């Protein structure tokens, strides 16, 4: 399968559990300007939603990552599949629910029957520029010289 990709959206159809690996690579590239923690949370949430579709036998499913907000500072991860349900913790989805409650600010299910979707919203945090990273690891504020430096 190929990805549908724009500056603010990534979409992939998952037909097989192995498609999640390609999704991870595409999603990490899509979020290239975010910090590592944000990318990790987004990949965990995408994996949890894809696993729910697989576990319920709801493949093929469509997963979307969409940047939202006035500064594209939120990520909506949604998975659409006919009849998809938000599983309870006692159905074996306990880890997925833990991922959603830990990584996502909001999550849930919308729609019904053939038009159902599981979704999660995550805040996006931009990666620090390399100069800022170097300065912060060496105790120097960016754009400032250390005390006593000419």
C-alpha positions in Angstrom: 0.0 0.0 0.0 1.1 3.5 -0.6 0.6 6.5 1.7 -1.4 9.6 0.9 0.7 12.5 2.2 0.4 16.3 2.4 2.1 18.8 4.7 -0.6 18.4 7.3 -1.9 14.8 6.8 -0.8 11.3 6.4 -3.2 8.5 5.5 -2.5 4.8 5.1 -4.7 1.7 4.5 -3.8 -1.2 6.7 -4.6 -4.5 5.1 -2.2 -6.7 7.0 -0.5 -6.4 10.4 2.9 -6.0 8.7 1.6 -2.6 7.2 2.1 -1.1 10.7 5.9 -1.3 10.2 5.6 0.9 7.1 3.2 3.2 8.9 5.7 3.7 11.7 8.4 4.8 9.2 6.0 7.1 7.3 4.7 8.6 10.6 8.2 9.3 11.9 9.1 11.1 8.7 5.8 13.0 8.8 6.6 14.2 12.3 10.3 14.9 11.6 10.1 18.4 13.1 8.8 17.2 16.5 10.8 16.1 19.5 11.5 12.4 20.1 9.0 12.1 23.0 6.2 13.4 20.7 7.1 11.1 17.9 7.3 8.1 20.3 3.8 8.9 21.8 2.3 9.3 18.3 3.8 5.9 17.1 2.6 4.2 20.3 -1.0 5.6 19.8 -1.0 4.6 16.1 0.2 1.1 17.0 -2.5 0.8 19.7 -5.3 1.8 17.3 -3.9 -0.5 14.5 -3.7 -3.4 17.0 -7.4 -2.8 18.0 -8.4 -3.1 14.3 -6.4 -6.3 13.9 -7.5 -7.9 17.1 -11.2 -7.2 16.2 -10.7 -8.6 12.7 -11.5 -5.2 11.2 -8.8 -5.0 8.5 -8.6 -3.3 6.1 -8.7 -0.1 8.1 -7.7 3.4 7.3 -5.4 5.3 9.7 -4.9 9.0 9.4 -2.5 11.4 11.2 -3.6 15.0 10.9 -1.9 18.1 12.2 -4.6 20.5 13.6 -4.7 23.8 15.4 -3.7 27.3 14.4 0.0 26.4 14.5 -0.5 22.7 13.7 0.3 22.1 17.3 -2.0 19.1 17.8 -2.0 15.7 16.1 -5.2 13.7 15.6 -4.6 10.0 15.0 -7.7 8.2 13.8 -8.5 4.8 12.6 -11.6 4.1 10.5 -13.0 0.6 10.1 -16.5 -0.8 9.7 -17.8 -1.8 13.1 -14.7 -0.9 15.1 -15.3 -0.7 18.8 -13.4 0.8 21.7 -12.4 -2.3 23.5 -12.7 -2.7 27.3 -9.6 -3.4 29.4 -10.8 -6.9 30.1 -10.8 -7.8 26.4 -7.0 -7.9 26.1 -6.8 -4.3 25.0 -5.5 -3.2 28.5 -2.1 -2.1 27.2 -3.7 -0.2 24.3 -6.0 1.7 26.7 -3.0 2.4 28.9 -1.2 3.9 25.9 -4.2 6.0 25.0 -4.6 7.3 28.6 -0.9 8.0 29.0 0.0 9.5 25.6 -3.1 11.2 24.4 -4.8 14.3 25.8 -8.2 13.1 24.4 -9.3 9.8 22.9 -12.5 8.0 22.1 -14.8 6.5 19.4 -17.1 8.3 17.0 -19.6 7.2 14.4 -21.4 3.9 14.2 -21.6 0.7 12.2 -19.9 1.0 8.9 -18.7 4.5 9.6 -16.9 4.1 13.0 -13.6 5.5 14.1 -11.2 5.3 17.0 -9.3 8.6 17.6 -6.8 10.3 19.8 -5.5 13.8 20.1 -1.8 14.5 21.1 -0.1 17.8 21.6 2.8 18.3 19.2 6.1 19.6 20.6 8.6 21.0 18.1 12.2 19.7 18.2 14.8 22.0 19.6 17.2 23.4 17.0 20.6 21.8 17.2 22.1 25.1 18.5 19.6 25.2 21.3 20.3 21.5 22.2 24.1 22.1 22.3 23.7 25.2 24.4 21.4 23.6 26.9 23.7 20.6 27.3 26.7 22.8 28.0 24.9 25.2 30.4 25.0 28.2 28.0 21.9 30.1 27.0 21.5 30.3 23.2 22.7 33.6 21.7 24.6 34.4 24.8 28.3 34.0 25.6 29.4 32.3 28.8 30.5 34.5 31.6 34.0 35.8 31.1 34.0 35.0 27.4 35.1 37.8 25.1 
